[in-house]
């Protein structure tokens, strides 16, 4: 029967095909190491909770009729124009939001330091501490409370979720208004507190949310929906492209680096790309960077001159101050960045696993954790700063055109060194590292000063701040890691630069530690994220000087090679931790001996070309499957063969629009037109709310699915290589891949879940699995 499970078959290797329930046998079997079984069990169940996206356009009658219509060229041009308008609007809105975030952060920070300085000016150190602690606590708890209200996806950086979505995983709540607003407000308050986090990672998620919501023209939160042209742009493929552009625009706005934004999306977040998407994304990034630049310049200076580069600006030196011999210490910085980046990933993932099991299930625990972390960090930053020594600002030596000079009014990028805890013309190096906003502390480390920070201040700050970042990343609030990692890298880079300067004190011009700070930042960024090309371009766009290109390239590549020797990037580890079913571009070598029949799901619900309505309703009611192979009758005594695919959503639309008829009705049911059909597919339907005939009459009706099935659905032979099936699935962006035998009969199906369960083990586990499967009795 076509409406029953297909029989299990033995392959030519004699393997018994796995059932869905046998995932427990797979986990508890002898071929999986015990220390992995618990993790795989958790991931397997979490994977099944996530839905997948199908980026392939179906080949059905509505689509064929659309392209046969002479008006489709006009509609295509209209849709193309609408796309360019949306890409422009994405850039504008992302730029405005980035500027608003910057203004909000600056206002909260200014208010905090005014209160602290006023309390200290009254000569009451205890009151100054309470002001510092109180403001940090208020901001930190506000950031946490916003995430608790908006939902867990409003926390963190959002990069793993966006990366998973663009790979084909539908994570509910990733792209919606509630998450967007929660992310924006939480990052404003979180960055203004004393926590070690940055706004750039959230800008990726914020840009993606803006792009997804704007292109869809609807909001479930506001119960708002724009028809017409937006209906054609709500397909998974179109949404994927817009969200990719939004992620790039977020980076462009954060760093003022439109080219870096495009490259970051290609290198780090997007799994599917095209030449057309490149220039559309670049257009959106250009608009985004211009808007935030213009608004910040006009709002801050009241001038029509564009003087700012983006949401973050570090005032990097534009002078070339390094010798080719210094490439050796730059390579050392790359290795240090790889090692420290790997150490950070290991520590943070272990802490995140503990939080996942102990903290995240309880909102009250999450709030208590933020309270405790803010308390500890506020006490440490204030307490350590009190032990710092005051230094005359006039004694700070500054490089100017390769000469060392003194300036009583020395500033770094226009930002005066803070005099908190010191006299008016003095500064505390601990204060300017621990209590300064992180972007200003980074500016001071990048400044062309010779001895603005003492060795004890740099060493203590490096150790404590590294631990701060480990603890802060993963809290229940929004926050990214680019600025914190740059700050860690700039600190150890500055330390190494000072050491080299002490070893070679008589060089003229002297060693400039600011260059080492820049290279250290690049190495640390590459060490934890494994980005290379986009990172180099972003830093070059920040420095506005290509003469730093060679050392930055060397440091990032060495950092990546070093870190890759120990493990994966933080974003990859977080996706695994969150059980996001990400399909990498290349399957592991351990899977090269696998065949499709060892991986596929053998129990498949199939539907006849003309199927009884009662059977379809039973299938939709009793299963949660999203795709069903269509089979056709080859004559009496012959088994039915595969001829296409149809999705659950399509069946629900056909039922909702009463495209069924009675058995004895010979009339033709009108086929839905392309625009109406796709508009209906973009809506949410369920079999429970479907308008059906009475239950006792369902058997009188049949549904002809031939006009709507995907007649060109891809399939794979059961004896094919798993590697080829994996590449087909990943490259095209499939949701289901039917498996047939040499007689074109359905024997199984592959889904994203099936692929990932089998690529987690190494070569020896794979061989053991093959042996175990061969020895299993047939059920």
C-alpha angles and dihedrals in degrees: 000000000000092000096057133075113283114246118261112254135200116236123222086267091059093241120155109230116240123248123216091252091054090076085092090053089048091053097043095041125111094252095070120072114243095236089061101043097082093049093048092047091054092046093047092056093043091049091058091056091061123081125219133226127229111218096179117101111233125238104229139136097266089055092045092049090049093056092043089057112094090220094065092089091059091046090049092054091047091051091047091053090048089053093055090048090051092049088052092049090048090057093047096047094043089051092050092048091048090051091048090051090050092049092048093050093047092050094050093046093048091050092049095050093044090057093046094047091046091052092048091046089061088061096246110126092180091054090048090054092048090050091051094045094043095052092045091049094047092050094043095048091045090054090049095045092052091055092047089054097041096043136258094286089067088067129078124022097300092220095118091050093048090045090051093047092052089050091058105271116129106214108186113236097017094111108035140107096253093054091044095053092043092051094049096048095041094052091050093055095035095052091047091056123075093264120122103244140110139217101233101084091049088050087064090055093040092052091048092050091050092049094046095047096042095048093046092051092212143090125199090195093058094031088235126147132171114204130198116047095014091062089067092050096054096082115118091246095053092044090051092056095047092048091050089054091047092053090051092048089053092057091044090054094045096052103018086242113129095171091046089051092055092046093046091056092047093046103037116017113021122077095181125047141167138186091249091053090052097064094037090052091046089052091053091046092050091052092046094051092046094049096050090043094050095043093048093047095047094041095047102035105018088231135125090222114104103232103153127073103206146297089322126035123174103184095236119191117263094203125101104235107160135092125220088246087063090066086086095063088041088059088050088054089053092054091047090050091052093049096045091043091054091046090052092050093049094048095042094048092050090050091046091052090053090048091049092056101035111022112026097060090061120057092197091055090051091053092046090051092053089048092052095044093048090048094052095044094046091051093046097046093048096039096047091047091056090062093054119108125239118243128190111254088218090065094061109110118215132196113234118179090336093311126107115235139165125234125181090207096048114165133172112228088338094305113123116221106257118253097201111145089013141076120280096267095041135077137204112226092204091054092050090054105036104030101031120096106270096244090053092048088052090049090054091050090050092047118111094246123135106210107001090129125043123225093250091053093050095045095046091046092049094053098042097040092049088056090045090057092047092053097040097050106087098027117135095268138076118275144134135214107224097094095039091050091046089051093051091047093046090052098053089039090055091048092053090046091054090049092052089047090054092048092051104030098154100057117125116238090027127234111280112218091196090073090053089051090055094048091046090054091052091048094050092047091051092044096060100031102029090223115146120158097038091044092052092049093047092053092045089052089050095049093040087214125104091196088085090057099096099049092043091050092049094047095048094048093048090047091051094047091048094048094044089058089065106037149299132316122274093253092053091048091048092051089053091046091051091044093239104167098230118177111209120214092251127038117226120270089242089073097058093097095050123104126208093249089062093056107032127100105246098196107082131168108223128193128209120235088249106029134182110257092225090056092051092049091050092051093048092046097047100041138046094209116135101202134046129189115232117225131193132209115253095189138285115323094015126106118245118259135218117265107157150329135259129189128229091242091055092053091049091052092050091050092046091052092045096240090160127097140190122280095249095044110110096183122113118250112228113251116234115248119247099253095046093043095052092043088056092046089057091060128083117256134173133190090230091064097038120126101242136166115257114293094246090057101044091097090062093068135072132195121216106209097175096100091052105037120103100253093188096048111154119242138177134217117251091236094051123116115273089223092060092047091049093051092048091049095047100039097051095036100239129180098198133018114193118216120217136180127232089280093055092249118145111252101161148332136239124220133174089262093055093051096050098046089061102045098058096085131073128244096277092049089051092052091048090050091053090051092047092050093050091054095047116110118241113254 
